[in-house]
Amino acid sequence: MRALLIPEKGAAPVLSDDLDDQTILGAEAPGAADTDAVIDVDWSSLNFKDGMALSGRGIVRSWPLVPGIDAVGTVRDPGATGLSVGDTVVLNGAGAGESRHGGYAEATRVPAEAVVRVPEAFTAKHAAAIGTAGFTAMLCVLALEDAGMVPEHGPILVTGAAGGVGSVAVSLLAGRGFQVTASTGRVDSEGDFLRSLGATEIIHRDELSDTSPTEKPLQSQRWAGAVDSVGSTTLGNALAQTRYGGAVACCGLAAGPDLPTTVLPFILRGVRLLGANSVDAPLALRQRAWDRLAEELDVAVLDSLTETIGLSEMIDASERILAGGVRGRTVVDVSR
Ligand SMILES: NC(=O)c1ccc[n+]([C@@H]2O[C@H](COP(=O)([O-])OP(=O)(O)OC[C@H]3O[C@@H](n4cnc5c(N)ncnc54)[C@H](OP(=O)(O)O)[C@@H]3O)[C@@H](O)[C@H]2O)c1
């Protein structure tokens, strides 16, 4: 089968047109369980994490391995999923592309406890366009919802707004009636794009990185809440600018995994920091998020933030995403 494979630790990915099926689908494949389903993959996607995996910056924990944390396709063998042969399904994370073969292959094994039927509102390609980034954007929105956040509370900040998580989060929050402020390093080139997704205010990301949040942990109260995919100083300043009783959903580390802050935003303003983890999300939460995506995400908007590439273009694209140069989402056609 056609697949992209990282042959060994530190090695560059290799595109093969005739990889032995058993290498990917056999019971000896890394992470394989008897309960797995087997799917014929049509689409995958490019996430920040895939960029890290393809460039040898951690993530992959078993070799040889097919990378790709997302896989969308049709069920060949349902395993213990309760799905039917021919169902269109989506897998986000759950070890794919990290400790078990992922979506950059024409077929793969998927864990029964994580695979979800693609909602009728979406084509298979739409599901890949959403991918882990869009799924995680919805997990963040649901975390804010569960924290009681409603549009009347005030504006929501979205950081890394022109990226995958950020752009879907902007669209989802605007669709729910929130006033959305988009923070981006690409105000000139992506400002109009972010407005088209529903952002009402665009700020330059320097506004969230120029101040030390450990020196100024309490700043002017600007946001009722935030969705942050950037981490580091940006998240520290987002917390410092969140209003009394607000909530910040945190999912990423595009600028770094550190979090410079103090306890003051939490103990003096009652700010809540809400973590989102797509990889280990239980099936019920996956189903809830995909159901809500189907209800809320406008497919015309999704199309407007999606680019399509083939497996042969992955190396270039992975470098671009790590350099912060990808707009919105990138779908991967595994057949080309
Ligand atoms: N917790 C989870 O389960 C989960 C799931 C998905 C993603 N993530 C994480 O979320 C982050 C975003 O993922 P993604 O797929 O959306 O990536 P992406 O498409 O590359 O988006 C990241 C965005 O962050 C901004 N950015 C990049 N480098 C930056 C820097 N040095 N300083 C400030 N801002 C920077 C850029 O936005 P602008 O150009 O607009 O400034 C960039 O477009 C990654 O860290 C990823 O690992 C976590």
The ligand as an ORCA input file, in Angstrom:
! r2SCAN-3c Opt
* xyz 0 1
  N      -4.116     19.505     23.582
  C      -4.408     18.892     22.454
  O      -5.026     17.839     22.432
  C      -4.011     19.544     21.175
  C      -4.698     19.257     19.992
  C      -4.382     19.976     18.824
  C      -3.336     20.894     18.859
  N      -2.655     21.090     19.997
  C      -1.562     22.050     20.061
  O      -2.092     23.327     19.733
  C      -1.110     24.083     19.043
  C      -1.673     24.558     17.705
  O      -1.861     23.446     16.844
  P      -2.319     23.690     15.337
  O      -2.388     22.364     14.689
  O      -3.470     24.619     15.322
  O      -1.009     24.470     14.784
  P      -0.924     25.652     13.706
  O      -1.922     25.469     12.655
  O       0.509     25.769     13.336
  O      -1.341     26.942     14.558
  C      -0.500     27.494     15.542
  C      -0.556     28.985     15.455
  O       0.117     29.504     16.608
  C       0.744     30.733     16.269
  N       2.180     30.605     16.579
  C       3.072     29.751     16.028
  N       4.292     29.932     16.555
  C       4.161     30.913     17.463
  C       5.074     31.567     18.337
  N       6.368     31.231     18.389
  N       4.597     32.550     19.127
  C       3.313     32.922     19.088
  N       2.402     32.335     18.285
  C       2.829     31.353     17.479
  C       0.498     30.955     14.793
  O      -0.686     31.739     14.677
  P      -0.681     33.225     14.077
  O       0.074     33.164     12.794
  O      -2.121     33.561     13.939
  O       0.030     34.087     15.100
  C       0.188     29.579     14.270
  O      -0.583     29.610     13.110
  C       0.118     23.183     18.926
  O       0.995     23.434     20.001
  C      -0.469     21.803     19.053
  O       0.472     20.855     19.487
  C      -2.968     20.426     21.161
*
